[in-house]
């Protein structure tokens, strides 16, 4: 028997878990899996909100059938056309031939590009409504969060916001479906990794979407995203996180990422970290860029104000894993960080000089003097690293607001 979960008496969770896929979008590691969330309203007329990846369509359709029995499915609301949410549209329409597809004009343009022409389109615009009986849907266009057709659907009776990819994250739903049923410390890390790597570039559009929802004056009692937990206890908390992330707000802490072939650049990283700890900085993350997937690096860089990059020279350039990281960051338009730079060179340079070029492009506030050791760090190099750590710590400590948590606390 497949498990369905009631969100309210007439609103049901019919999503599925994917623990088999190794890379999301063939890029991002899914060490903890991912959920594809879909929802069903069973009223005088019935509606499903988004589908699931095509590899999971059979379980998905079986869940819907177990609730509807012999009733028809009247509407499929397509909030987002990415294939992990649209992959079962054709199968669902085959099962329910009279199914009406609800979306905006851009939705159906993308749908036909992926799957060819279909039938029974119901095109909606910003603010349009659709009654299912006692439940009434309102559609809000939220383009570029994070595709051009994306929209959210609000249900008036329950106050549920079907938010597509917004407010979602990586991680399968292992038993618990709601925010008060799961370990949110784990999920918030995976939600931030999802946001920073997939949605983060579109922070300005996230701000527009949040402003639109706020100006609509709607009470949001539950947030039902297409990935991750359903927020029924603290929907305001995940909205607060999105608001702060999309404005590039940070927590106190330092991310040190380095590329090192023989351990000399690593020695500098360890010394900097120790000095930061001596100065009272507790959130310190050190990563070897060759061993940690870039999505985890970007997630913590999104989280913390201090960033320190180190690289040895490699074939007159940056160490390859560091080159990949800074290239991605240049494309993410992330602002307002403190940046320190260090590294090593032997018969040629290229590591530190290219990090300096990155600093010029990204326009973060540089902390201390860029430190480049010849082959291996000597005492004067270590002293410069200590000076960099001291300046970084001083800047972070100056910004402290005693007793104030910059992000909402989730306590159940």
ABEGO torsion letter per residue (X at the ends): XBBBBBABAABBBABBBBAABABBGGABBBAAEBBBBBBBBBBABBBBBEBBBAAAAAAAAAAAAAAAEABBBABBBBABABAAAAAAAAAAAAABAABBBBBBAAAAAAAAAAAEBBBGBBBBBBGBBBBAEABBBBBBBBBGOABAABBBBBBAAAGBBBAEABGBBBEBBBGBABAAABBAAAAAAAAAAAAAAAAAAAAAAAAAAAAAAAAAGBBBABBBBABEBBBAABAAAAAAAAAAAAAGBBBBEBBBBBBBAAGAAAAAAAAAAAAAAAAGBABBBBBBAAABBAAAAAAAAAABABBBBBBBBBGGBBBAAAAAAAAAAAAAGBBGBBBBBBEBBBABBGAAAAAAAAAAAAGBBBBEBBBBBBGBBBAAAAAAAAAAAAAAAAAAAAABBBGBBABBBBBX
